[in-house]
Amino acid sequence: MIDERDKILDELYEEYKEQVLFKIKPRELPGVGDERKAIAEAMKNPVESPSIEELAKNKKDVLIIADDITRATPKDKIVPMLLDELNRVGVPDENITVLIALGTHRYMTDEEIEQCFGKEVVERVKILNHEWDKEETFVYLGETENGTPVYVNKLITQSDLTIGLGNIIPHLFAGYGGGAKIVQPGITNEETTAATHLLVFKKDDPLQLVGNPDNWVRLEMERVAEKAGLKFIVNVVINTKKELVHVVAGDTVRAHRAGVKVAEEVYRISVPESADITVVSSEPADIDYWQSIKGFTHAAKATKEGGTIIMLTPSPEGISPVHKILEEYGTLSYEEAKRKVERKEFDDLVGAASLLLHAYLRERHDLIVVSDGITEKMCEALGMTHAKSVEEAMEIALEGRENAKIGLIHYGGEVFPDPQK
């Protein structure tokens, strides 16, 4: 059923056409055509940065930081071109390392690494998981001007040049993915990540961060990346067909913002007003609830307080294979969770940031999940309702409000609605 989410949303539109306020999906901007050419041109014409040729001149060791399996960055296309360019200016493959920026996600398997990077890259250079759960992985670089402690993977301090890859999509904390996010939280430790992520809740409404590339959390992530020494990025914008729409390269901040301008065209969709009931697909944030909560977050931007959000998600890895805090404390109120964070009662402060977001959403909306991977028992632990089908979910949501206004969101892990009133 979950594999037919587009069809399900289309059928809901037909069934409730008179009540549907909006039905949205990412805008299908055309692909660039020759993707290799687009990548090459972006690297040759970097935004407010020297070229890779200039940066790599007389450098011995280069580190490429790439995102993991939860992101659609075409690493199998970008990395070989980076390697060829670095070889051309005198950096051999044996002096290049690819580090997978897991943040606190689970390690990627060898099979997944080959799937993401391609056999050629696997055979040419070292590819390493960021070992975020080992203290010896990190080196301390001091604090940012805001007091965030910077513990970063020591490989970045052992390289002469660091290049970060990424995909510019909306992000519930950082405004948009890409840019400095490849370093923070990509290759920092839990203390650094907790410090930035808990900044989300220093102000009243965490939903205002989504789609805002200059929000206070993103800016702090950029301070961490600058302190760590990230020198150059290659970021992409992708449509739902996984085609490259745009490629930017260059300065960590300026190139990222140039890419965000295109990403805005794809992912920010105006809607007339907020709905009473919103049905959202978590695609492509489908692997577990840690990722698919993006669907709830984006839908909440255009769902009335007290309304219902129904999320369709496969989430084959359940709530999270790493962050058990969500399952253990998923029914805490927002204020209770916040007090526990302030008292430092949680060991997993990175998970606590997502727990706070979950509590914030749950107190303002009725959350219903249609999922094979997130079971009824898991939903109970999270204080949500589990429905066996979208029909059952709609029946629950419409009880007592048969004339409710409805919103429908395809690709809700990426696209977000922007209500006009």
C-alpha positions in Angstrom: 0.0 0.0 0.0 2.7 2.4 0.9 4.4 1.9 -2.5 1.2 3.4 -4.0 1.1 6.7 -2.1 0.8 8.9 -5.1 -2.2 6.9 -6.3 -3.7 7.0 -2.8 -3.4 10.8 -2.6 -4.9 11.1 -6.1 -7.8 8.9 -5.1 -8.4 11.0 -1.9 -8.5 14.1 -4.1 -11.2 12.6 -6.2 -13.2 11.3 -3.3 -13.1 14.6 -1.3 -12.7 17.0 -4.2 -15.2 19.6 -2.7 -13.3 19.7 0.6 -9.7 19.8 -0.7 -8.0 23.1 -0.1 -4.7 22.1 -1.7 -2.9 19.2 -3.2 0.8 19.8 -3.6 4.1 18.2 -4.7 7.5 19.5 -5.6 7.6 21.6 -8.8 9.1 19.5 -11.6 11.8 21.8 -12.8 13.5 20.2 -15.8 16.8 18.3 -15.4 20.0 19.8 -16.7 20.4 17.2 -19.4 24.1 16.5 -19.5 24.7 16.0 -15.7 28.5 15.6 -16.0 28.7 18.9 -17.9 26.6 20.7 -15.3 28.8 19.3 -12.5 32.0 20.2 -14.3 30.8 23.8 -15.1 29.8 24.4 -11.5 33.3 23.3 -10.3 35.0 25.4 -12.9 32.9 28.5 -12.0 32.7 28.4 -8.2 30.6 30.9 -6.2 32.9 33.4 -4.3 35.7 30.8 -4.0 39.0 29.9 -5.7 38.6 26.8 -8.0 39.5 23.3 -6.9 42.6 23.6 -9.1 43.8 26.6 -7.1 42.7 25.2 -3.7 44.4 21.8 -4.3 47.6 23.2 -5.7 50.6 21.8 -3.6 48.1 20.0 -1.3 49.0 16.4 -0.2 45.9 15.0 1.5 42.3 15.7 0.5 39.2 14.8 2.4 35.8 14.6 0.6 32.8 14.5 3.0 29.7 13.0 1.5 26.2 12.5 2.9 24.8 9.0 3.6 22.0 6.8 2.2 19.3 9.0 3.6 20.1 11.7 1.1 19.8 11.5 -2.7 23.0 13.4 -3.6 24.3 11.6 -6.8 27.7 10.7 -5.2 28.3 8.1 -7.9 28.5 11.0 -10.4 30.1 13.8 -8.4 32.9 11.9 -6.7 34.5 10.3 -9.8 34.7 13.8 -11.3 36.2 15.2 -8.2 38.8 12.5 -8.1 39.7 13.1 -11.7 40.1 16.8 -11.1 42.2 16.3 -8.0 44.4 13.7 -9.9 44.8 16.3 -12.7 46.3 18.9 -10.3 48.6 16.4 -8.7 46.7 14.7 -5.8 46.7 10.9 -6.3 43.8 8.6 -5.3 45.9 7.1 -2.5 46.0 10.6 -0.8 42.2 11.1 -1.0 39.7 9.9 1.6 35.9 9.9 1.4 34.2 10.3 4.8 30.5 9.5 5.1 28.8 12.2 7.2 26.5 10.0 9.2 25.8 12.5 12.0 24.3 10.0 14.4 22.7 7.8 11.8 23.6 4.1 11.7 26.7 3.0 9.8 26.3 2.2 6.1 27.0 -1.3 5.0 29.6 -2.2 2.3 26.8 -3.0 0.0 25.1 0.4 0.6 28.4 2.2 0.1 28.9 0.6 -3.3 25.3 1.3 -4.2 25.7 5.0 -3.3 29.2 5.7 -4.6 29.6 3.2 -7.4 32.1 0.4 -7.8 34.7 2.7 -9.4 34.9 5.0 -6.4 35.0 2.1 -4.0 38.0 0.6 -5.9 39.9 3.9 -6.2 39.8 5.5 -2.7 39.2 4.8 1.0 35.6 5.3 2.0 35.0 5.5 5.8 31.9 5.7 8.0 32.1 8.6 10.4 32.5 6.7 13.7 30.4 9.0 15.7 30.1 6.6 18.6 33.8 6.4 19.4 35.5 9.1 21.5 38.8 8.7 19.8 37.3 9.8 16.5 37.2 13.4 17.6 39.5 16.4 18.2 38.4 19.5 20.1 38.8 22.8 18.3 37.5 25.1 20.9 34.1 27.0 21.0 32.3 29.2 18.5 31.6 32.8 19.4 28.2 31.6 20.7 29.8 29.0 23.0 29.1 25.8 21.0 31.9 23.3 21.7 33.4 22.1 18.4 34.4 18.4 18.4 35.0 17.2 14.9 36.3 14.1 13.2 40.1 14.3 13.4 40.3 13.4 9.7 39.3 17.0 8.7 42.3 18.4 10.7 44.6 15.9 9.1 43.7 16.9 5.6 45.1 19.9 3.6 41.8 20.5 1.8 38.3 19.5 2.7 35.4 19.3 0.1 31.8 18.8 1.2 29.0 17.3 -0.9 25.3 17.8 -0.3 21.7 17.9 -1.5 19.8 21.2 -0.9 16.4 20.1 0.4 14.2 21.6 3.1 15.3 20.7 6.6 13.3 20.9 9.8 16.1 22.5 11.9 18.7 23.8 9.4 16.2 25.5 7.1 17.7 23.7 4.1 20.1 20.8 3.9 23.5 21.1 2.1 26.3 23.5 2.8 27.8 23.5 6.3 25.4 20.7 7.4 27.9 18.2 5.9 30.2 19.1 8.8 27.6 19.9 11.5 26.0 17.5 12.3 27.7 15.3 9.6 31.1 14.7 11.2 30.9 16.3 14.7 30.2 14.5 18.0 27.0 14.3 19.9 27.9 17.2 22.2 28.4 19.6 19.3 25.3 18.3 17.5 23.1 18.6 20.7 24.3 22.1 21.2 23.2 23.3 17.8 20.0 21.2 17.6 18.7 22.3 21.0 19.0 25.9 19.8 15.9 25.1 17.9 13.9 25.4 21.1 15.3 28.7 22.3 12.4 30.4 20.6 8.7 29.7 20.6 7.9 28.2 17.2 10.3 25.6 15.8 8.2 25.4 12.6 9.5 28.8 11.5 12.9 27.2 10.9 11.8 25.0 7.9 12.7 26.7 4.7 14.6 29.6 6.3 18.3 29.2 5.3 19.3 32.1 7.6 17.8 30.8 10.8 19.7 30.8 14.0 20.5 27.1 13.9 21.8 27.1 10.4 24.1 30.1 11.2 25.6 28.3 14.2 26.2 25.2 12.0 28.1 27.5 9.6 30.2 28.8 12.5 31.1 25.2 13.4 32.0 24.3 9.7 34.1 27.4 9.4 36.0 26.6 12.6 36.5 23.0 11.3 38.0 24.2 8.0 35.5 23.3 5.3 36.8 25.1 2.2 34.6 24.1 -0.7 31.2 22.5 -1.4 29.5 20.9 -4.3 25.7 20.9 -3.8 22.8 19.8 -6.0 19.1 20.4 -6.3 17.2 17.4 -7.6 13.6 16.8 -8.9 11.4 13.9 -8.0 12.8 11.9 -11.0 16.2 12.1 -9.3 17.4 14.3 -12.1 19.9 17.2 -11.4 18.1 20.5 -11.7 20.9 22.7 -10.6 24.5 22.3 -9.3 26.5 24.9 -7.3 30.0 24.8 -6.0 32.3 27.1 -4.1 32.1 28.9 -0.8 30.3 27.0 2.0 27.8 29.8 2.6 27.5 31.8 -0.6 27.3 28.8 -2.9 24.7 27.2 -0.6 22.5 30.3 -0.7 22.8 30.4 -4.5 21.5 26.8 -4.5 18.7 27.6 -2.1 17.2 30.1 -4.5 16.6 27.2 -7.0 15.5 24.8 -4.2 12.9 27.4 -3.2 11.3 27.1 -6.6 11.1 23.3 -6.2 10.0 22.9 -2.6 8.2 25.9 -1.3 4.6 25.8 -2.5 2.0 28.5 -1.7 -1.4 27.2 -0.4 -4.5 29.4 0.2 -4.8 28.6 3.9 -4.3 25.9 6.6 -6.3 22.7 6.5 -8.3 20.9 9.2 -6.9 17.6 8.0 -3.7 17.0 6.1 -2.6 13.8 4.5 1.1 13.6 3.8 3.5 11.1 2.3 6.8 11.0 4.1 8.7 10.3 0.8 11.7 10.4 0.4 12.3 10.5 4.2 11.1 6.9 4.5 13.7 4.9 6.3 12.4 5.4 9.9 10.5 7.8 12.1 13.7 9.8 12.8 13.5 10.8 9.1 9.8 10.6 8.4 8.9 13.1 11.2 9.8 15.6 8.5 6.5 14.7 6.9 4.6 15.7 10.1 6.7 18.8 10.4 6.1 20.1 6.9 2.4 19.2 7.0 2.1 21.1 10.4 3.0 24.3 8.6 -0.4 24.3 6.9 -2.6 22.4 9.4 -4.7 24.3 11.9 -3.8 23.9 15.5 -6.1 21.1 16.9 -6.3 19.6 13.4 -5.2 16.1 12.3 -2.2 15.0 10.3 -2.2 11.6 8.6 1.2 10.4 7.5 1.8 7.6 5.1 5.2 6.1 5.6 6.9 2.7 5.2 9.6 3.4 7.9 11.0 -0.2 7.6 13.5 0.5 10.4 10.8 1.5 12.8 11.2 4.5 15.1 15.1 4.7 15.1 17.7 2.0 15.3 19.9 4.5 17.2 17.8 7.0 19.1 15.8 4.9 21.6 14.8 8.1 23.5 11.9 8.6 21.2 10.3 5.3 22.0 11.1 5.6 25.7 9.8 9.1 26.2 7.5 9.6 23.3 4.4 10.5 25.4 6.1 13.3 27.4 4.6 16.7 27.1 6.7 19.4 25.5 7.3 21.2 28.8 8.2 17.9 30.6 10.7 17.0 27.9 12.1 20.6 27.9 12.6 20.4 31.7 14.4 17.1 31.5 16.7 18.6 28.8 17.4 21.6 31.0 18.2 19.3 34.0 20.4 17.2 31.7 18.4 14.1 32.6 18.8 12.6 29.1 22.0 10.9 27.9 21.0 11.3 24.3 20.7 15.0 23.8 20.7 14.7 20.0 17.7 12.5 20.3 16.2 14.9 22.8 15.9 17.6 20.1 13.8 15.3 17.9 11.8 14.3 21.0 11.0 18.0 21.7 9.9 18.5 18.1 7.7 15.3 18.3 6.2 16.6 21.6 5.6 20.0 20.1 3.8 18.5 17.1 1.8 16.0 19.1 0.4 18.7 21.5 -0.8 20.8 18.6 -2.2 18.1 16.3 -3.7 14.7 16.3 -1.1 12.5 14.6 -2.1 9.4 12.8 0.3 7.0 11.1 -0.4 4.5 8.3 2.7 2.3 8.2 3.9 -1.2 8.1 7.2 -0.3 9.8 5.8 1.8 12.6 3.6 -0.7 14.4 0.6 0.0 16.6 2.7 -0.7 19.7 5.3 1.9 18.5 2.5 4.4 17.9 1.3 3.9 21.5 4.8 4.6 22.7 4.9 7.8 20.7 1.4 8.9 21.7 0.1 8.7 18.2 -2.7 6.7 16.5 -2.0 3.8 14.2 -4.4 3.1 11.3 -4.3 0.0 9.2 -5.3 1.9 6.1 -5.8 5.5 4.8 -9.6 4.8 4.8 -9.5 4.0 8.5 -7.3 7.1 9.2 -9.8 9.3 7.3 -12.7 7.9 9.2 -11.0 8.7 12.5 -10.0 12.2 11.3 -13.5 13.1 9.9 -15.5 11.9 13.0 -17.5 14.9 14.1 -16.2 17.2 11.3 -17.5 15.8 8.1 -17.0 19.1 6.3 -13.4 19.6 7.3 -11.1 21.2 4.8 -8.4 18.8 3.6 -4.8 19.2 2.4 -2.9 16.6 0.5 1.0 16.6 0.2 3.1 14.3 -2.0 6.8 14.0 -1.2 6.2 15.5 2.2 9.7 14.7 3.4 10.8 17.5 1.0 8.0 19.8 -0.1 6.5 22.2 2.4 3.3 24.4 2.1 3.4 28.1 2.7 -0.1 29.3 3.8 -1.1 32.7 2.5 -3.4 33.2 5.5 
